[in-house]
Every structure is written in structure tokens, then in C-alpha cells.
Amino acid sequence: MQNLALTKNEVVAYLGKDPKSFTRADIVRYIVNNGIEMVNFMYPAGDGRLKTLNFVINDLEHLESVLTAGERVDGSSLFSFVEAGNSDLYVIPRYATAFRDPFAEIPTLTMLCSFFDKDGNPLATSPEQTLRKACRAFREATGLEFQAMGELEYYVISPDDGVFPATDQHGYHESGPFAKFNDFRTRCMLYIARTGGRIKYGHSEVGNFTLQGMNYEQNEIEFLPVAAEDAADQLMLAKWVIRNLAREMNYNVTFAPKITAGKAGSGLHIHMRLMRNGKNAMLGADRRLSEEARRLIAGLMDLAPSITAFGNTNPTSYFRLVPHQEAPTSVCWGDRNRSVLVRVPLGWNSDRDMSAVANPLEAPSAYDASQKQTIEIRSADGSADIYMLLASLAVAARHGFEMKDALEVADRTYVDVNIHDEANAAKASALSQLPSCCAASADCLEAQRDIYEAEGIFPAAMISGLMANLRSFSDSTLHSRANADPDLMSTLVARHLHCG
């Protein structure tokens, strides 16, 4: 349960209770007592973006109807797999997601919704329900909770003023005035927190450059680990906030995986941890990775090639997954190593109280920092359908617990070197490689689709649709064509600038 004392979500602060405990009566009370004039429903569609339905509240009876019965929508306009002849779906609000819209001039309460079919059942083919099924199956198989959080990277684009230019590709944690958009990022963070997002921190990132008179500055907002279902909601709302605030401030932003050759691309790194009875299960009593953590890693190693079908969904994704750009190409993992696919970040697993050393007046603390330990998969990018990406990771986690040779796979794929260095070429050649294009990603998904479809997690039609979309790009020779035609890269970037 959250400590609500410093919450930025106005609805939570007013009601004084954990959002998971919100009732319809709570929502009505907030609306009536706070002058709310409109209610918005938001829900993710097949293009990976949030859609919005607006309601003007006419009276209490209308409000009760909206909150109880939801509304009917055209599913065929939201999802390619819904046929026009049988397209009606229901959208039902989830009270726990309520927040006051930070952009609306008219006082507006917004909630995320779930889709339901004609029989009143959760729509099994929606990305949100796919994630819920994947997390439930993992929990039932292991007794553990699958938690996640994202590192949301993006570029801010504006005319270059030529003042205090940042050092090219050295923008990591830069301060103003060399970083130009710190104020924009911190406002984004505050607004995301007001929607209920659990933010860890924000900072400027490595990428910064000028191109055709425009300044491109990379930033990152990182979240705290929560249940994977909540992590997906928070990331979706974060992208919505960042884009809306950019529009308000006359900036452009992009989550695209690659802008131009030789410059840092933007990823969507996902951190994961396993929880048992509210305690982090990633470390054992010896403060080393637990068997459960290594089984999770083994599942990610085995399904890594096909996970790209969910996390890297357009041709520019594969211009990012190249050597020497802190993006993975080989299927391996390691400690604190940014050249690997799955990184085990530096953890607080020593018994040294660093705060007491830095602050001599402080008594030693009994704070258990082992709860912070996660693992991070570094392949996905902003083109991902966030719900399906996290669902694929939950499936991979369960797969790791089901693999008889999981611990051997984990041992075999561990590396403690920079895998991109020429001196380590022999080690690299022994590792499997991530696919190099959308077409190859589709082939990897086809080879492993049975694992995703098991337990009815991913519907077969959804998997087939994903493969068809990936193959529609016909990009198997794209890298060589782009090398021969520099304008092709620019065309691709423009086409996919606002992916996801």
C-alpha cells in the first residue's frame, strides 16, 4: 500500500485512500465536491496509442450510468482483428486509474478503461487483457508477482539557438544551460505524477546533436517498479503527457528508436523484479542473484529473438540494434554491462552504509536496500505496444521457470566483457544474435509462437497479425539499401517519427 502523504495525484490526496481501494461512490464524491464538469475515458488501441471519449456530466443519474455501464465503442476502428460486422465493444472505467486532467481548461476527471465483449466478458484479445492473463499465469505457476518499470527515452526537438551548445553525444546527466530542456522534463515528471505515475527520476541522456538547424536533445524519465499491469498504464500515460506538454510548449518530441546514423537511439529499457509476499526475491541470502532471478534471465535468453516482435516493431528499430551504440545485438547477460541484452544493474547488496559515511552525523541505518535489485532488458524501444511487450516478458519469465535446463542456459549466456570489443570476437560468435530486421523478427516469432499462445495468453490471430505487420515492411535488405542511399534513412525516420 502506498504512503499517500506526498502524493501528487489530486484525486488520491482528496479521497485519502490507496487508489486500489477506490469505489464508484468515491469517484462520484470527488466529482461533485470538486466542480468536475467532464469525465474522459481513455483506452489503448491497436496502434499503441491512447484514445479518448468525452462526457459532459448532465446530472447524477447520467454520472452513475457512465461510471457503472461505461459506453459502447466501435472495435473495428480500434483494432484490426475486430470485424466491422460484429464490432461493438464496451469500455468500462477502472476507478483506480482516476486523475484530474492536467491539460484540460474545463475541470475534467480522466480514467483508463478496459474493453469488454458483447457477453460482458473482458475482451481476451485486447493488449491489456493479454498482459493481465500473462501476469496471472506467471503468478499461478510460481507464486511470485511479476513487477516491471520502464526507462522512457525520448528526443526533444526545437530550433537551434546556437547558445551554450552541448558536447555532441555527451549529454548524459547534463545541467543547464548546456541541457536546454530540463525544465520541460521536470514539468513532464510532475504531470505524470499527477496522473498516478510512480517516477524514480529523470535526467538528460547521451544523445544531443543539431541537424538542419534543429536541436535534438535526448532525455529520460525512469519509473519505480510496480505490478506489470500498472507499469503499462503508467508508461502509456507518460507518453501522452510528454506529447501534450510538448505541443503546449511548441516543442516536438519523438520516442522513435533512431533519428540518424551515428547518434544515440532511444530505447525502452524494461526493469523487472520478482516479489514474494511483498519482498524482493531477486537476491538470495548470500546477496547474489537468486535461483528465481536466474530462471527469469534464462527465459529471457531463450525467447529474446521473438521478444523483438513485440518491442521492436518498425524498420528503424533495427538501425538502433547495432554494435557500439549501447544497444544489444547478442543474446547474453552480465553484471553492470551495457553491451549485453540483459543487464544486472549495480545493486545495493554490500553491507556498507554509504549514507553514514557521506553524512558523519547520521547513525547507521537499518534500511534494506536489497529491495532495489532488478534486472534490465535493453532491446525494446518506443515503437513497442507496451502492453504486449510486458506480456511477452511475463511469458518469458514463466517459460524460464518451466525450462528444465534454465540454470545451465543462464550460465552459458553470462558474459563479463564488452561483447562488442574485437578482442572478444570469439565469445561473441558463440552467442545467438537478435534479428536484424522486422522480417527476421517475424520469423523468430513464428518459430516460438506456441510458447506465447500456451495457456491462451496470446490469441493465435494476434500473433499472426503481428507477423503479417512485421513482414509488410519487406525490410530484409534495408540496411544495405540505406547505406547506398543516405536519403532513405531520413525518409524512414520521418515515416516513423511518432511511432508507438
Secondary structure as GFF3:
##gff-version 3
##sequence-region A 1 500
A	DSSP	alpha_helix	10	15	.	.	.	ID=ss1
A	DSSP	three_ten_helix	19	21	.	.	.	ID=ss2
A	DSSP	alpha_helix	24	33	.	.	.	ID=ss3
A	DSSP	beta_strand	38	44	.	.	.	ID=ss4
A	DSSP	beta_strand	50	56	.	.	.	ID=ss5
A	DSSP	alpha_helix	60	69	.	.	.	ID=ss6
A	DSSP	beta_strand	71	74	.	.	.	ID=ss7
A	DSSP	three_ten_helix	75	77	.	.	.	ID=ss8
A	DSSP	three_ten_helix	84	86	.	.	.	ID=ss9
A	DSSP	beta_strand	88	93	.	.	.	ID=ss10
A	DSSP	three_ten_helix	95	97	.	.	.	ID=ss11
A	DSSP	beta_strand	99	100	.	.	.	ID=ss12
A	DSSP	beta_strand	108	116	.	.	.	ID=ss13
A	DSSP	alpha_helix	127	142	.	.	.	ID=ss14
A	DSSP	beta_strand	145	159	.	.	.	ID=ss15
A	DSSP	alpha_helix	182	194	.	.	.	ID=ss16
A	DSSP	beta_strand	199	211	.	.	.	ID=ss17
A	DSSP	beta_strand	214	223	.	.	.	ID=ss18
A	DSSP	beta_strand	226	227	.	.	.	ID=ss19
A	DSSP	alpha_helix	228	248	.	.	.	ID=ss20
A	DSSP	beta_strand	252	254	.	.	.	ID=ss21
A	DSSP	beta_strand	268	276	.	.	.	ID=ss22
A	DSSP	beta_strand	279	280	.	.	.	ID=ss23
A	DSSP	alpha_helix	291	311	.	.	.	ID=ss24
A	DSSP	alpha_helix	317	320	.	.	.	ID=ss25
A	DSSP	beta_strand	333	335	.	.	.	ID=ss26
A	DSSP	beta_strand	342	344	.	.	.	ID=ss27
A	DSSP	alpha_helix	354	358	.	.	.	ID=ss28
A	DSSP	three_ten_helix	369	372	.	.	.	ID=ss29
A	DSSP	beta_strand	375	377	.	.	.	ID=ss30
A	DSSP	alpha_helix	386	402	.	.	.	ID=ss31
A	DSSP	alpha_helix	406	412	.	.	.	ID=ss32
A	DSSP	three_ten_helix	422	424	.	.	.	ID=ss33
A	DSSP	alpha_helix	425	429	.	.	.	ID=ss34
A	DSSP	alpha_helix	438	453	.	.	.	ID=ss35
A	DSSP	three_ten_helix	454	456	.	.	.	ID=ss36
A	DSSP	alpha_helix	460	471	.	.	.	ID=ss37
A	DSSP	alpha_helix	478	484	.	.	.	ID=ss38
A	DSSP	alpha_helix	486	495	.	.	.	ID=ss39
###
